[in-house]
Amino acid sequence: MKTQAMFENYPDVVGVDDLCKMLGGISRKLAYRLLTDQEIRSVRIGRSYKIPKICIIEYLTRTS
């Protein structure tokens, strides 16, 4: 699978709502758990999370 073509309709940095959509409609609670457990790398700015799109792709293509 080409990683360049994944999520091409999303910006390079997304928020929690977009993360939920990108992962198939997961709940916000699960999205926050993935972020706080550092399963998906992110940057916290104030009270909001900013997630680089590449980190979501890495999470999805991880083979562990």
Secondary structure, 3 states (H helix, E strand, C coil): CCCCCCCCCCCCEECHHHHHHHCCCCCHHHHHHHHHCCCCCCEEECCEEEEEHHHHHHHHHCCC
